[in-house]
Amino acid sequence: MLPWSDVDVPKLDFLAPPPLVHDSASQAEHQLAVNREVKIYVCGITPYDATHMGHAATYVAFDTLIRIWRAAGADVSYAQNVTDVDDPLIERAALIGRNWQDIATEQTELFKSDMVALRVIPPQHYIGAVESIPLVETAVHELIAADCVYNLDGDLYYRTNQTNLIGSIGHLSRHDMIDLFSQRGGDPHRVGKHDPLDPLLWRAEQPGDPAWTSALGSGRPGWHIECAAIAVEYLGPTIDVQGGGSDLKFPHHEMSAAHAQSATGVTPFARTFMHTGMVWLDGHKMSKSLGNLVFVSKLLIDGVDPMAIRLAILSHHYRTEWEWTDAGLAAAARRLENWRRAFACPNATTDCSVELAALLANDLDTPAALNLVDNWAVQTLASSSALSASASNRVQRAVDALLGIK
């Protein structure tokens, strides 16, 4: 599957500091490597509905990480999946009477266009679940060889007693994990499972369900093994960052990491696990199941500047939960206009580009970074004498390169 078109990112004439980020597993700050090829895997969408603001916030956050990481001198290799066959997609297709492949294709293309508008750098490897099926088959065979798989009426399950990762990222009690597992695609109460938390690796063909022929039997892959197989194939057995929304800590990231480690025998799968906070609307977490969504594509159709959308997202720290409001979007639009006025001003104030990079290297402190540029813009617009035009150009390049604001 082809990713969206690339983004033109200006080169800076200085090196940013190595990024320091929060690791969900250790609950401590990790300094990321910059003196070698570094690898990041960010979980992609299940394309059964358009890109909502929760999606956008996650991909803008990790785009910001990639920007500052590259500015620090790292060679970043980035992979992302598209879960273009899964229960929610199939259920949506049945509900509205459409072909699930058509919905997946349509919504994936819409997602790509939203990413282009928001100036999100595309991954080098953009892999759909359907095209990853041969990789999944290989990974499951490796898990079978490692005695990590059992068969339940043709369905293949992973033995969670073969890993110590369950509970290590989400930091949840077993009771809470079982409760959440049923809400997030699991089947903890299925009779015959060895452990309620054992996840499905391969689902045997069922009437009316899409299926593919394989040595595992006719069927389709589970969710967690998809990401593990793609990440190992395209990035290797150990990656630097596994990223996604905070709702992926458990079960998805714990289980996909467990699959990867059990299949390859290499530990760790990810050196750092990074997660974004949830976005809320009208007092409830924004989610497809609730239907309380603000769509990027709808805002763009309504004439909202995509850079204002990006600024509205960046005004919140990536790890916080926050509420999407019309007032927040209006404030972002005013901020964007003010910045553009400052960059167009013949007067220029001091160069804050190095300080901007330092703020972003500190666990992506975008609220502080935006305030820094606000202050720079105020000083520039208030200046009564022409100073250095090169200072303004350097700040504008840094805002473009590091914050993604054109």
C-alpha positions in Angstrom: 0.0 0.0 0.0 1.4 3.4 -0.9 1.6 6.1 1.7 0.5 9.7 1.2 2.7 12.2 -0.6 5.8 13.5 1.1 6.1 16.8 3.0 8.7 19.4 2.2 10.6 20.0 5.4 13.1 22.9 5.5 16.6 22.1 6.7 17.8 23.9 9.8 21.4 25.2 10.2 21.8 23.8 13.7 21.3 20.4 15.5 18.4 20.1 17.9 19.0 18.4 21.2 18.3 14.6 21.4 14.6 14.1 22.2 13.7 13.2 25.8 10.3 11.5 25.9 8.0 9.7 28.4 8.0 5.9 28.4 4.7 4.4 29.4 6.2 1.1 30.5 8.8 2.5 33.0 6.8 5.7 33.6 10.1 7.6 33.3 11.8 9.8 30.7 13.9 8.2 28.0 16.5 10.0 25.9 16.2 8.7 22.3 19.2 7.8 20.3 20.2 10.1 17.4 23.6 8.8 16.2 22.2 5.9 14.2 19.2 4.7 12.3 16.3 4.8 14.7 13.0 3.0 14.2 9.4 4.0 15.1 6.2 2.1 14.6 2.9 4.0 15.0 -0.3 2.0 14.9 -2.6 3.1 12.0 -6.3 3.4 11.6 -9.0 0.8 11.1 -10.6 2.5 8.1 -14.3 2.3 8.7 -14.9 6.0 9.2 -13.2 9.3 8.5 -10.2 10.7 10.4 -11.6 12.2 13.6 -9.7 14.6 15.9 -8.5 11.9 18.1 -6.7 10.3 15.2 -5.4 13.6 14.0 -4.0 14.4 17.5 -2.1 11.2 17.6 -0.5 11.5 14.1 0.4 15.1 14.6 2.1 14.3 17.9 4.2 11.6 16.4 4.9 13.7 13.4 6.3 16.4 15.8 8.5 13.7 17.3 9.8 12.7 13.9 10.5 16.3 13.0 12.5 17.0 16.2 14.2 13.6 16.0 15.4 14.3 12.5 16.5 17.8 13.4 18.7 16.2 16.1 20.5 14.3 13.4 18.7 10.9 13.6 18.0 8.8 10.5 14.4 7.9 11.2 12.8 4.7 9.7 9.0 4.8 10.2 6.4 2.2 9.6 2.6 2.3 10.1 -0.2 -0.2 9.4 -3.8 0.0 8.2 -6.1 -2.5 9.7 -8.1 -2.9 6.5 -9.8 -6.1 7.6 -11.2 -6.4 11.2 -14.4 -6.8 13.1 -15.4 -3.1 13.3 -15.0 -2.7 9.6 -16.9 -5.8 8.7 -19.7 -4.9 11.1 -19.9 -1.3 9.7 -20.2 -2.8 6.1 -23.0 -5.1 7.2 -24.8 -2.3 9.0 -24.9 0.1 6.0 -25.1 -2.6 3.3 -21.8 -1.9 1.6 -18.7 -4.0 0.6 -16.1 -3.9 3.3 -13.2 -3.5 0.8 -14.8 -0.5 -0.7 -15.2 1.2 2.7 -11.6 0.4 3.6 -10.3 1.8 0.3 -12.4 4.9 0.5 -11.7 5.7 4.1 -7.9 5.0 3.8 -7.7 7.5 0.9 -9.7 10.1 2.9 -7.2 9.5 5.8 -4.3 10.1 3.5 -5.7 13.3 2.2 -6.3 14.5 5.8 -2.6 13.7 6.6 -1.5 15.7 3.5 -3.6 18.7 4.6 -2.1 18.6 8.1 1.4 18.3 6.7 2.1 15.0 8.5 5.3 13.3 7.2 4.4 9.9 5.7 5.9 6.6 6.9 8.4 4.9 4.6 6.4 1.6 5.1 2.6 1.8 5.0 1.3 -1.7 5.2 -2.3 -3.0 5.1 -3.5 -5.9 7.2 -4.6 -7.8 4.1 -1.2 -7.5 2.4 0.5 -8.5 5.6 -1.2 -11.9 5.8 1.9 -13.8 4.5 3.9 -12.1 7.2 1.3 -13.0 9.9 1.4 -16.6 8.7 5.2 -16.7 9.1 5.0 -15.1 12.5 2.4 -17.5 13.8 4.5 -20.5 12.6 7.4 -19.0 14.6 5.1 -18.8 17.7 4.0 -22.4 17.2 7.6 -23.4 17.1 8.1 -21.5 20.4 5.2 -23.4 21.9 3.2 -20.2 22.3 0.1 -21.2 20.4 -2.9 -23.5 21.0 -5.9 -24.4 18.8 -9.5 -23.9 20.0 -12.0 -25.1 17.4 -9.8 -24.0 14.6 -9.0 -20.6 16.1 -5.3 -20.1 17.1 -4.6 -18.3 20.4 -1.4 -17.0 22.0 -0.5 -18.3 25.4 0.0 -15.2 27.6 1.7 -17.3 30.2 4.7 -17.3 27.9 5.3 -13.5 28.4 5.8 -11.1 31.3 4.6 -8.1 29.2 1.0 -8.3 30.1 0.2 -5.5 32.5 3.7 -3.9 32.0 2.7 -1.0 29.8 -0.9 -0.2 30.9 -0.2 -0.9 34.6 -3.7 -2.3 35.1 -4.9 -4.9 37.6 -5.9 -8.3 36.1 -9.6 -7.5 36.9 -9.4 -4.3 34.9 -7.5 -6.0 32.1 -10.2 -8.6 31.7 -12.9 -6.0 31.8 -11.1 -3.8 29.2 -10.2 -6.8 27.0 -13.8 -7.4 26.2 -14.3 -3.7 25.3 -11.2 -3.6 23.0 -11.7 -6.6 20.7 -10.9 -9.5 23.1 -13.0 -12.5 24.1 -12.1 -13.1 27.7 -15.2 -15.2 28.4 -14.9 -17.7 25.6 -15.2 -21.2 26.9 -12.1 -23.4 26.4 -9.5 -20.6 26.5 -6.5 -21.4 28.7 -6.5 -17.8 30.0 -9.1 -15.1 29.6 -6.5 -12.7 28.4 -5.1 -15.0 25.6 -5.5 -13.1 22.3 -6.5 -14.5 19.0 -3.8 -14.9 16.4 -5.8 -16.5 13.6 -9.5 -16.7 13.2 -10.9 -19.7 11.4 -13.2 -19.0 8.5 -16.8 -18.3 9.5 -19.9 -18.0 7.3 -20.1 -14.6 5.7 -16.7 -13.6 7.0 -13.7 -12.7 4.7 -11.1 -15.4 4.7 -7.8 -16.2 3.1 -6.2 -19.6 2.4 -3.1 -20.3 4.3 -1.1 -23.1 6.0 -2.9 -22.0 9.2 -6.2 -22.9 7.6 -8.7 -20.7 5.9 -9.3 -17.6 7.9 -7.9 -14.1 8.8 -5.4 -12.6 11.2 -6.0 -11.3 14.7 -5.3 -7.6 15.4 -2.2 -7.7 17.6 -0.2 -10.1 15.5 -0.7 -7.9 12.5 1.3 -5.0 14.0 4.0 -7.4 15.4 4.5 -9.0 12.0 4.7 -5.8 10.1 7.0 -4.1 12.6 9.5 -7.0 12.6 9.5 -7.4 8.9 10.0 -3.7 8.0 11.9 -2.4 11.1 13.5 -5.5 12.7 13.1 -7.3 16.0 13.9 -4.2 18.1 12.5 -0.8 17.5 13.1 2.5 19.3 9.5 3.7 19.7 6.2 2.0 19.6 3.5 4.7 19.5 -0.3 5.2 19.5 -3.2 6.5 21.6 -3.3 5.7 25.3 -6.1 3.3 24.7 -3.6 1.0 22.9 -1.4 0.4 25.9 -3.6 -2.5 26.8 -4.2 -4.9 25.1 -2.7 -3.9 21.8 0.8 -2.8 22.6 1.4 -5.3 25.3 0.2 -8.1 23.2 1.8 -7.1 19.9 5.1 -6.6 21.8 4.7 -10.0 23.4 4.0 -11.7 20.0 7.1 -10.1 18.5 9.4 -11.1 21.4 8.1 -14.6 21.5 8.4 -15.1 17.7 11.9 -13.6 17.3 13.4 -14.5 20.7 14.7 -10.9 20.9 14.1 -8.6 23.8 13.0 -5.9 24.0 10.7 -5.4 21.1 10.4 -1.6 21.8 12.9 0.4 23.9 10.2 3.1 24.5 6.4 3.1 24.4 4.8 6.5 23.8 1.1 7.3 24.0 -1.1 10.2 23.3 -4.0 11.4 25.5 -7.6 11.0 24.5 -9.5 13.9 22.9 -12.9 14.6 24.3 -16.0 16.3 22.9 -18.9 17.6 25.1 -17.6 15.8 28.2 -17.1 12.4 26.5 -14.1 10.7 25.0 -14.3 11.2 21.2 -14.9 7.7 19.7 -16.5 6.0 16.8 -18.6 3.8 19.0 -20.2 6.9 20.7 -20.4 8.8 17.4 -19.3 12.1 19.1 -16.7 12.9 16.4 -15.2 16.0 14.8 -13.9 15.0 11.4 -10.8 16.7 9.9 -12.3 16.3 6.4 -15.5 18.1 7.4 -13.6 21.0 8.9 -11.6 21.3 5.6 -14.8 21.2 3.5 -16.1 24.0 5.8 -13.1 26.1 4.8 -11.0 25.8 8.0 -7.3 26.3 7.4 -5.6 23.0 8.1 -2.7 24.8 9.8 -5.3 26.2 12.3 -6.4 22.6 13.0 -2.8 21.6 13.5 -2.2 24.5 15.9 -5.3 23.7 17.9 -3.9 20.2 18.4 -0.4 21.4 19.2 -1.7 23.8 21.9 -2.2 20.7 24.1 0.6 18.5 25.4 0.5 15.2 23.6 0.2 13.2 26.8 -2.8 15.1 28.3 -6.5 14.5 27.7 -8.2 17.5 26.4 -11.5 18.8 25.0 -12.1 19.9 21.4 -14.0 23.1 21.3 -15.0 25.7 18.7 -13.4 28.3 20.9 -10.1 26.4 20.8 -10.2 26.3 17.1 -11.0 30.0 16.8 -8.0 30.8 19.1 -5.8 28.7 16.9 -6.9 30.6 13.8 -6.1 33.9 15.5 -2.7 32.6 16.6 -2.0 31.5 13.0 -3.0 34.9 11.6 -0.8 36.6 14.2 2.2 34.5 13.3 1.7 35.1 9.6 1.5 38.8 10.2 4.7 38.7 12.1 6.5 36.7 9.4 5.3 39.2 6.8 6.5 42.2 8.9 9.5 44.1 7.6 10.8 44.3 11.1 12.3 41.3 12.8 13.2 40.6 16.4 15.6 38.0 17.9 16.0 34.5 16.7 14.2 32.0 18.9 14.7 28.9 16.7 17.2 27.1 18.9 15.0 27.7 22.0 12.1 26.3 20.1 13.9 23.1 19.3 15.0 22.8 23.0 11.4 23.0 24.1 10.2 20.4 21.7 13.1 18.1 22.6 11.8 18.2 26.2 9.0 15.6 25.8 7.4 17.5 22.9 6.4 20.5 25.0 4.3 22.0 22.2 2.3 24.4 24.5 5.5 26.1 25.6 6.8 26.1 22.0 3.7 27.9 20.8 3.9 30.4 23.6 7.5 31.1 22.6 6.5 31.9 19.0 3.6 34.0 20.3 6.0 36.1 22.3 8.3 36.4 19.3 5.4 37.5 17.1 4.3 40.1 19.6 7.8 41.5 19.9 8.3 41.5 16.1 5.0 43.3 15.4 5.8 45.9 18.1 9.3 46.6 16.8 9.7 50.1 15.5 13.0 49.6 13.8 14.2 47.1 11.2 16.4 44.5 12.7 17.7 41.3 11.1 15.6 39.8 8.3 17.6 36.6 8.7 16.4 36.1 12.2 12.8 36.1 11.0 13.7 33.7 8.2 15.3 31.3 10.7 12.3 31.4 13.0 9.9 30.8 10.1 12.0 27.8 8.9 12.0 26.4 12.4 8.3 26.8 12.8 7.8 25.0 9.5 10.4 22.3 10.1 9.7 21.5 13.8 6.0 22.4 14.3 4.8 21.6 10.7 3.1 25.0 10.4 3.5 26.6 6.9 
